[in-house]
Amino acid sequence: MSKSSPTPPTSAEATQASNTTADVAFVAVFTALVIVLGFVAIPAGALGVPIVIQNTALVLAALVLGARRGFFVAGLFLLIGFLLPVLAGGRTTYYALSSATVGYVISYLIAVPVAGAIAERVIGRSRPVKVALFILAGYLGLGLQYLFGSIGMVVRAGLDFPAALAAQLPFIPTDVLEMAVMVAIAIGVHTAFPQLLRGSASPAR
């Protein structure tokens, strides 16, 4: 009795497998980038919340990869942080969750997919609209980090909300400049690789 040969994968199956492999690679690369940038930290503020590039790098992952893959980057980064001190300042996720930085940690899982979802809307748009959407996505993601960071300070440091917002004022100029760089990088990446976000979203109509 002859053995039947295995059925070769269809074109759709092969494409799906290729996309999955690419997604894993992108998530791994951006997670590594976020971790590396966590070692660049400048202590500031009475509460010990450092000025870091890591926060804006997570938003960059959203701008480049979209909501789904960006969320995976943030999630994987925080999971690794439970085992290794990869958060800014050599901290673990557990430590960050028990300190005044708890709001920032939580914000990663919200700000990143929100920014990514807006970034996905650039597909099929004119260049001016793309630029505007990337700017909106980047700074909204940053704003959400500040919002949740302030709430975390209220909960952990016992500040009232206005005082928590005021405590973050020294970080704003640097973060605004960092985000401008991240937005410019994202625009450059998508200019060179216009199909990159199509793995995360459907074209805009």
C-alpha positions as CSV (number, residue, x, y, z in Angstrom):
1,M,0.0,0.0,0.0
2,S,1.5,3.3,-1.1
3,K,1.9,6.2,1.3
4,S,0.3,9.4,0.4
5,S,2.7,12.3,0.1
6,P,2.1,15.3,2.4
7,T,0.0,18.1,0.9
8,P,2.2,21.1,0.2
9,P,1.1,24.3,2.0
10,T,-1.2,26.6,0.0
11,S,0.0,30.1,-1.0
12,A,-2.2,31.6,1.8
13,E,-0.7,29.3,4.4
14,A,2.8,30.0,3.3
15,T,2.1,33.8,3.4
16,Q,0.6,33.5,6.9
17,A,3.6,31.5,8.2
18,S,6.0,34.1,6.7
19,N,4.0,36.9,8.3
20,T,4.1,35.2,11.7
21,T,7.8,34.7,11.4
22,A,8.3,38.4,10.5
23,D,6.0,39.5,13.4
24,V,8.1,37.5,15.9
25,A,11.3,38.9,14.5
26,F,10.0,42.5,14.7
27,V,8.7,42.1,18.2
28,A,12.0,40.6,19.3
29,V,14.1,43.3,17.7
30,F,12.0,46.2,19.2
31,T,11.9,44.6,22.6
32,A,15.7,44.3,22.6
33,L,15.9,48.0,21.5
34,V,13.6,49.1,24.3
35,I,15.7,47.2,26.8
36,V,19.0,48.6,25.6
37,L,17.6,52.2,25.7
38,G,16.5,51.6,29.3
39,F,20.2,51.8,30.3
40,V,20.1,55.5,29.2
41,A,18.6,57.2,32.2
42,I,19.1,60.5,33.9
43,P,17.9,60.7,37.6
44,A,15.6,63.6,38.2
45,G,12.8,64.7,40.5
46,A,12.3,64.2,44.2
47,L,10.4,61.0,43.6
48,G,13.3,59.4,41.8
49,V,11.4,59.0,38.5
50,P,14.3,59.2,35.9
51,I,14.3,60.9,32.5
52,V,14.5,58.0,30.1
53,I,14.4,57.2,26.4
54,Q,12.6,53.9,27.1
55,N,9.2,55.5,27.4
56,T,9.3,57.1,24.0
57,A,11.0,54.0,22.5
58,L,7.9,52.0,23.4
59,V,5.7,54.5,21.5
60,L,8.2,54.2,18.6
61,A,7.4,50.5,18.5
62,A,3.7,51.3,18.2
63,L,4.3,53.8,15.4
64,V,6.5,51.4,13.4
65,L,4.7,48.1,14.1
66,G,1.1,49.0,14.8
67,A,-1.2,48.3,17.8
68,R,-1.0,44.5,17.9
69,R,2.8,44.0,17.5
70,G,3.5,47.1,19.6
71,F,1.4,45.6,22.4
72,F,3.4,42.4,22.2
73,V,6.6,44.4,22.5
74,A,5.3,46.2,25.6
75,G,4.0,42.9,27.1
76,L,7.2,41.0,26.4
77,F,9.3,43.8,27.7
78,L,7.4,43.8,31.0
79,L,7.4,40.0,31.3
80,I,11.2,40.0,30.9
81,G,11.3,42.8,33.5
82,F,9.9,40.3,36.1
83,L,13.0,38.2,35.7
84,L,15.7,40.8,34.8
85,P,16.2,44.4,35.8
86,V,15.6,45.8,32.3
87,L,13.5,48.8,33.2
88,A,15.1,52.2,33.3
89,G,17.5,52.7,36.1
90,G,18.1,48.9,36.4
91,R,14.7,48.2,37.9
92,T,12.5,45.2,37.6
93,T,8.8,45.2,36.7
94,Y,7.9,44.1,40.2
95,Y,9.8,47.0,41.7
96,A,8.3,49.5,39.3
97,L,4.8,48.2,40.2
98,S,5.4,48.8,43.9
99,S,6.9,52.3,43.5
100,A,5.8,55.7,42.2
101,T,6.4,54.5,38.7
102,V,3.5,52.1,38.7
103,G,1.4,54.3,36.5
104,Y,4.0,54.4,33.8
105,V,4.3,50.6,33.7
106,I,0.5,50.2,33.4
107,S,0.4,53.0,30.8
108,Y,2.7,51.0,28.4
109,L,0.0,48.4,27.9
110,I,-2.6,51.1,27.1
111,A,-0.6,53.9,25.4
112,V,1.2,51.6,23.0
113,P,-1.8,50.0,21.4
114,V,-3.7,53.3,21.3
115,A,-0.8,55.0,19.5
116,G,-0.4,52.0,17.2
117,A,-4.1,52.0,16.3
118,I,-3.8,55.6,15.2
119,A,-0.6,54.9,13.3
120,E,-2.3,52.1,11.4
121,R,-4.6,54.7,9.9
122,V,-1.8,56.1,7.8
123,I,-2.2,53.3,5.3
124,G,-3.5,54.6,2.0
125,R,-3.4,58.3,3.1
126,S,-1.6,61.2,1.6
127,R,1.8,62.2,3.0
128,P,0.5,65.3,4.9
129,V,-2.2,63.2,6.6
130,K,0.3,60.5,7.4
131,V,2.6,63.0,9.1
132,A,-0.3,64.4,11.1
133,L,-1.5,61.0,12.2
134,F,2.0,60.0,13.3
135,I,2.4,63.2,15.3
136,L,-1.0,62.6,16.9
137,A,-0.3,59.0,17.7
138,G,3.1,59.8,19.2
139,Y,2.1,62.6,21.4
140,L,-1.2,61.0,22.5
141,G,0.8,57.9,23.5
142,L,3.2,60.2,25.5
143,G,0.2,62.0,27.0
144,L,-1.3,58.8,28.2
145,Q,2.0,57.9,29.9
146,Y,1.9,61.2,31.7
147,L,-1.7,60.7,32.7
148,F,-1.2,57.2,34.1
149,G,2.1,58.2,35.6
150,S,0.3,61.0,37.5
151,I,-2.3,58.6,38.8
152,G,0.4,56.2,39.9
153,M,2.0,59.1,41.9
154,V,-1.3,59.8,43.5
155,V,-1.7,56.2,44.6
156,R,1.9,55.4,45.6
157,A,3.3,58.8,46.7
158,G,0.2,60.2,48.3
159,L,0.2,63.4,46.1
160,D,-2.9,65.1,44.9
161,F,-3.4,65.1,41.2
162,P,-2.3,68.6,40.4
163,A,0.9,68.0,42.5
164,A,1.5,64.8,40.6
165,L,1.2,66.6,37.3
166,A,3.5,69.4,38.5
167,A,6.1,66.8,39.5
168,Q,6.4,65.7,35.9
169,L,7.0,69.2,34.5
170,P,10.8,68.8,34.4
171,F,10.4,65.8,32.1
172,I,8.1,67.4,29.5
173,P,10.7,69.4,27.4
174,T,13.0,66.4,27.0
175,D,10.1,64.0,26.2
176,V,8.6,66.3,23.7
177,L,12.0,66.5,21.9
178,E,12.5,62.7,22.1
179,M,9.0,62.1,20.7
180,A,9.7,64.4,17.8
181,V,12.7,62.3,17.0
182,M,10.7,59.1,17.3
183,V,8.0,60.4,15.0
184,A,10.6,61.4,12.5
185,I,12.2,57.9,12.6
186,A,8.7,56.3,12.2
187,I,8.0,58.5,9.2
188,G,11.4,57.6,7.7
189,V,10.9,53.9,8.3
190,H,7.4,53.9,6.6
191,T,8.7,56.0,3.7
192,A,11.3,53.3,3.1
193,F,9.0,50.3,3.9
194,P,5.4,51.4,3.1
195,Q,4.1,47.9,3.6
196,L,5.3,47.5,7.1
197,L,2.0,48.4,8.9
198,R,-0.1,46.2,6.6
199,G,0.6,43.2,8.8
200,S,-1.3,45.0,11.6
201,A,-4.2,46.7,9.8
202,S,-6.4,46.9,6.8
203,P,-6.0,49.8,4.4
204,A,-8.0,52.9,5.2
205,R,-11.0,53.5,2.9
